[in-house]
Amino acid sequence: MKQIAIFLLAILMHNNSAFCQDEPKLMRLGIVGLDTSHVPAFTNLFNNPKAVGDLAGFKVVAGYPGGTDMPASRDRVAKFTETIRDMGVEIVNTIPELLDRVDMVLLESVDGRIHLQEAREIFKSGKPVFIDKPVAGTLAEAIAIFELAKRHNIRCFSSSSLRFGDNIRELVGNPAAGETLGVTTWGPCSYQSGTPDLFFYGIHGIEALFTLMGTGCDTVVRTKGPKHDQVTGVWKDGRIGTYRGIVQGNSDSGAVVYGSKSILQSEKKGGYEPLCREIARFFRTGVVPVSAEETIEIFAFMEAADESQRQGGKPVSLADVLAKAKAESTQILR
């Protein structure tokens, strides 16, 4: 009997050991910049003990508050820091402290002007990074961030949540529309002093525009009014894509695809879960869902819109804006 008991105990210990070895490793996330509503929203999704599929196996374990003098940052950083502290997230005083505790990083600072500075520290760790919108405070800095990522062999991407919303995804390549001949998107538009007008909030609708149109925009014209802000791009193949930023009035988001077979329209659906699922897949696989080249073109589109406004609504070439920004980014990285 004693020998049988020892034998059964050995089997039990072996099975427990095997179970422990097969148990997936918890992927620890750290958040840099606790001054946006995305912080508690993302933490809720990643730290949900009942999460399944893509979101399972992740946990936000550390946060670095950061913050700047931008009102959207200054007036909210303390509130959101306390919110996620109450959710069990450790608050640290420096980015290096955070990097010591995590496997992957969510760069969430609402003020894109400090993203390059923060990315310089984060990239040295070799850890993959999601950079929330806007990827940077200028087009030149956006180019510099992606160049730095390449130099450090860092996997990263940036995106607005709207790109991955069901309303936009159901329009992409929809056979009912046929060939996409043009697109109009719209959504709320507010500005922050110190960055190009569309970087702060207009980027949502412009991300949706590029998701539906694809890259290849040639020129941009902007008309800015007190109630609406309209940017029209002409693509190299002659198609036209338009973003209407709603400054006053009903500020729902939506999109229309003008197809060769039919015209399809979709309204906003959704929340942050689709974006967080994309982030989770990226962290697991290393495959970026949005290329650096597309993100840079989106930011060139927005900076060209600012330049068109300065020139009284004249068409501005994205190639010219990009050439100037690339020269500036070279100086930044010296």
Buried (B, 14 or more C-beta within 10 A) or exposed (E): EEEEEEEEEEEEEEEEEEEEEEEEEEBBBBBBBBBBBBBBBBBBBBBEEEBEEBBBBBBBBBBBBBBBEBEBBEEBBEEBBEBBBEBEBBBBEEBEBBBEEBBBBBBBBBBBBBBBEBBBBBBBBEBBBBBBBBBBBBBBBBBBBBBBBEEBEBBBBBBBBBBBBEBBBEBEEBEEBBEBBBBBBBBBBBBBEBBBBBBBBBBBBBBBBBBBBBBBBBBBBBBBEEEBBBBBBBBEEEBBBBBBBBBEEEBEBBBBBBBEEEEBEBEBBBEBBBBBBBBBBBBBEEEBBBEBEBBBBBBBBBBBBBBBBEEEEEBBBBEEBBEBBBEBBEEBBE
